[in-house]
Structures are given as C-alpha cells and as structure tokens.
C-alpha cells in the first residue's frame, strides 16, 4: 500500500473494533496523506475521536443509519455510551473529516436521503422522535459530507466536490430550493438535470417520471438490506 496511491478503508461498528483499527494504523505507520478511512463509526468514544483527528483518519459515515438503527440502539447501549453513537456533529466539531455514504444496499444510495437524515435524524412519520438531537447537522455540514468530504476521502479534492474554476463541472440542478426548505430533499423527482464534466446526462421528463413512479414496501422480511436477505440474487438471478 505504501507503494501505491490507494487509501486503506476498514469497517468498524463497535468501539473495541475502532480502537483496534486505530492502533493497527498507528503501528503500521499509516500517514494522514494516505487518507485512511474508518467506515461506519457507529460507536466511538471521546478518546477514539481524538485519535482519529490526530492520525488523520477520515470518518466514512452513513447518516441514514441514524434512522433505521435508532429504535434498537437506544435499548442496547448504556447511557454513557449512547452520546458517542452515530455522533457525526461531535466528530466534525472535533476536527475529524467525514464523508457521507449509504452502505447500499443496506440503505438507499440516494444522497439526498443521506443529507436529509443527517439534518433531521428521525423517521418521516415520527418527527418528534429525533435520535440524539444534539447531533443534528446544519444543511451546510450535511451537504459537505457528500461533496467536499467525499472528494477529500477519494483524494480528488483538487477537482471534485465543489463548483470552482479548474474543477470538473459535475453538478445537479434541482427542482426545489433545498437550501431554504430542507424537507424538499426527499421530494419525488427532485432532480431537474444532471451534468457530468459539463455535459448534460439527464433531463427530467414529467411523463416518464409519472410512468415509472413506484411505491416501495419496506415491510417484507425478504427485502434487501436490514429488512432481510434478497429474494433473488442480483448477480445470477437465482
């Protein structure tokens, strides 16, 4: 790895795993310029967050976990551990660089849903039940997870992650002003157009969108992700 430009990514859920990974990275002499990533960061501690900052370890986080995990996390974690669970704001305020993801197909790969969940941290039908409200991110913080944060984690911050001279013209035009109404992030058919390197690759078509509208039933235990195993293998069809 030292001879390549690849970054090292480790998956971690519990604080003991995080401690072991951070110790291994330090022992191996992995430097911040290699952009090592700790994926999930679901349960940490003040000491582990400090170590991440000092070692330049990036938090590869999945904001939608806060919604789907909250009900059982509250029941299973002790009161002194809970504040360091899914603590995205605490990590950012401590100086840890974070990049937003989905862990698809565990959660939807829709980045707008991830931004929404980073801001609100509650199920759409339970706005009063916010999981650790002190960890709710501002719109700017949530957006950065999926733009500048992701670009930095990918070592592409010199050309991706922002609209600026010299950067790739990769951007989307939305049909709602989500800077003023954050709830519009999860509005149907929110994307008006998609541009990649200055070329339009998608344009919203209301007739097509209406014909393709679907309702997703998340009650079936055989659905992908946290709802259960897939009914049919996506690779071979069996």
C-alpha positions in Angstrom: 0.0 0.0 0.0 2.9 2.3 0.7 4.0 2.0 -2.9 0.6 2.7 -4.3 -1.7 5.7 -4.1 -4.5 3.6 -2.6 -6.2 4.5 0.7 -6.9 2.0 3.4 -10.6 1.5 4.4 -11.6 -0.5 7.4 -15.2 -1.4 8.5 -16.0 -0.8 12.2 -19.1 -0.8 14.2 -18.2 -1.1 17.9 -15.7 1.0 19.9 -13.4 -2.0 20.5 -13.1 -2.6 16.8 -12.4 1.2 16.3 -9.7 1.0 19.0 -8.0 -2.0 17.3 -8.1 -0.5 13.8 -6.7 2.9 15.0 -3.9 1.0 16.9 -3.1 -1.0 13.8 -3.0 2.0 11.6 -0.6 3.7 14.0 1.6 0.7 14.4 1.8 0.3 10.6 2.8 4.0 10.3 -0.1 4.9 8.0 0.1 8.6 7.5 -2.7 11.1 7.0 -1.8 11.7 3.4 -2.8 8.2 2.6 -6.4 9.2 3.7 -7.2 6.1 5.9 -10.9 5.7 6.4 -12.8 4.2 9.3 -16.2 3.1 7.9 -19.4 3.3 9.9 -18.1 4.9 13.2 -21.3 3.8 14.9 -20.0 3.6 18.4 -16.9 5.6 19.4 -15.7 7.5 22.5 -14.0 10.8 23.1 -10.6 9.2 23.1 -11.2 7.5 19.8 -12.5 10.6 18.2 -9.3 12.4 19.3 -7.2 9.6 17.9 -9.0 9.8 14.6 -8.2 13.5 14.4 -4.6 13.1 15.4 -4.0 10.3 13.0 -5.8 11.9 10.1 -8.4 9.1 9.9 -11.5 10.0 7.9 -14.9 9.0 9.1 -16.8 7.2 6.3 -20.3 7.6 7.8 -23.8 6.6 6.8 -26.3 9.2 8.1 -29.3 7.0 7.2 -28.2 4.5 9.9 -29.4 7.0 12.5 -33.0 6.4 11.3 -33.0 2.7 10.8 -30.9 1.8 13.9 -32.2 4.2 16.5 -35.0 2.0 17.9 -32.8 -0.8 19.0 -29.6 1.2 19.6 -31.5 3.1 22.4 -32.4 -0.2 24.0 -29.0 -1.9 23.8 -26.4 0.8 24.6 -25.6 2.1 28.1 -26.4 5.8 28.9 -22.7 6.7 29.0 -22.0 5.2 25.6 -25.1 6.4 23.7 -23.8 10.1 23.3 -20.9 8.7 21.3 -23.1 6.7 18.9 -23.7 8.0 15.4 -22.2 11.2 16.7 -21.5 13.0 13.4 -21.6 16.5 14.7 -19.3 15.7 17.6 -16.8 14.2 15.2 -16.9 17.2 12.9 -16.6 19.7 15.7 -13.6 17.7 17.0 -11.9 18.2 13.6 -12.5 14.8 12.1 -13.1 14.9 8.3 -16.2 13.0 7.5 -17.5 11.7 4.1 -21.1 10.6 3.7 -22.2 7.3 2.2 -25.0 4.8 2.2 -23.6 1.2 2.6 -26.0 0.3 -0.3 -28.0 -1.9 -0.5 -28.2 -1.6 3.3 -29.6 1.9 2.9 -30.7 3.7 -0.3 -27.8 5.1 -2.4 -29.8 8.3 -2.8 -27.5 11.1 -1.5 -30.5 13.4 -0.9 -31.9 10.9 1.6 -28.5 10.8 3.4 -28.3 14.6 3.6 -31.9 14.7 4.9 -31.2 12.1 7.6 -28.0 13.9 8.7 -30.1 17.0 9.2 -33.2 15.6 10.8 -32.3 12.1 12.3 -35.9 10.9 12.5 -38.3 8.8 10.6 -40.6 10.7 8.2 -43.7 9.7 10.2 -42.1 10.4 13.6 -40.7 14.0 13.5 -41.0 14.2 17.3 -38.7 11.2 17.8 -35.2 12.7 16.9 -32.3 10.4 17.7 -29.7 12.4 19.6 -30.9 15.9 18.5 -27.7 17.5 19.6 -26.0 15.6 16.7 -28.3 17.1 14.0 -26.2 18.7 11.3 -26.8 22.0 9.6 -27.6 21.9 5.9 -24.0 23.1 5.0 -22.5 20.4 7.2 -24.7 17.7 5.7 -24.1 18.8 2.2 -20.3 18.8 2.8 -20.4 15.1 3.7 -21.4 14.3 0.2 -19.4 16.9 -1.7 -16.1 18.2 -0.3 -15.9 15.4 2.3 -16.3 12.6 -0.2 -13.8 14.3 -2.6 -11.2 14.6 0.1 -11.7 10.9 1.1 -11.2 9.9 -2.5 -8.0 12.1 -2.9 -9.8 14.1 -5.5 -10.4 17.4 -3.7 -8.4 19.2 -6.3 -11.0 18.6 -9.0 -14.2 17.3 -7.3 -16.5 18.3 -4.5 -17.2 21.9 -5.4 -18.1 24.3 -8.2 -15.0 26.3 -8.7 -12.6 27.3 -11.5 -10.5 24.4 -12.6 -12.8 21.8 -11.1 -14.9 19.2 -13.1 -18.3 20.6 -14.0 -20.1 17.8 -12.2 -23.4 19.1 -10.7 -27.1 18.7 -10.4 -29.9 21.2 -10.9 -32.8 20.6 -8.5 -36.5 21.4 -8.9 -36.8 22.7 -5.3 -34.7 25.2 -3.3 -33.4 22.8 -0.7 -31.3 25.5 0.9 -34.5 27.1 2.2 -36.7 24.0 2.6 -34.6 21.1 3.7 -37.6 18.8 3.7 -37.7 19.0 -0.1 -34.6 16.9 -0.2 -36.8 13.8 -0.2 -39.5 15.2 -2.6 -40.3 12.9 -5.5 -38.4 13.6 -8.7 -36.3 16.3 -7.2 -33.6 16.3 -9.9 -34.2 18.6 -12.9 -30.9 17.8 -14.7 -27.5 16.1 -14.1 -24.3 17.4 -15.6 -21.0 15.4 -15.8 -17.9 17.2 -16.8 -20.0 20.0 -18.3 -22.2 17.6 -20.3 -25.9 17.1 -19.6 -26.5 13.4 -18.9 -30.1 13.6 -17.6 -33.1 15.8 -18.0 -36.3 15.5 -16.0 -39.3 14.3 -18.1 -42.6 14.6 -16.2 -44.3 12.0 -18.4 -41.6 9.4 -18.0 -41.3 10.1 -14.2 -45.0 9.6 -13.8 -45.0 6.3 -15.7 -42.1 5.0 -13.6 -43.4 6.1 -10.2 -43.2 3.2 -7.7 -44.1 2.6 -4.1 -41.6 0.7 -2.0 -43.0 -1.6 0.6 -40.4 -2.0 3.4 -42.5 -4.4 5.4 -41.4 -7.6 3.6 -38.8 -9.6 5.5 -37.3 -10.8 2.2 -36.3 -7.4 1.0 -32.6 -6.4 0.7 -30.6 -4.7 3.4 -31.7 -4.6 7.0 -35.1 -6.0 6.2 -33.7 -9.4 5.4 -31.9 -11.3 2.6 -32.6 -10.8 -1.0 -35.3 -13.0 -2.6 -33.3 -13.3 -5.9 -29.6 -12.9 -6.3 -28.9 -9.8 -8.3 -25.9 -11.5 -10.0 -27.2 -14.8 -11.3 -31.0 -14.4 -10.8 -31.3 -17.5 -8.5 
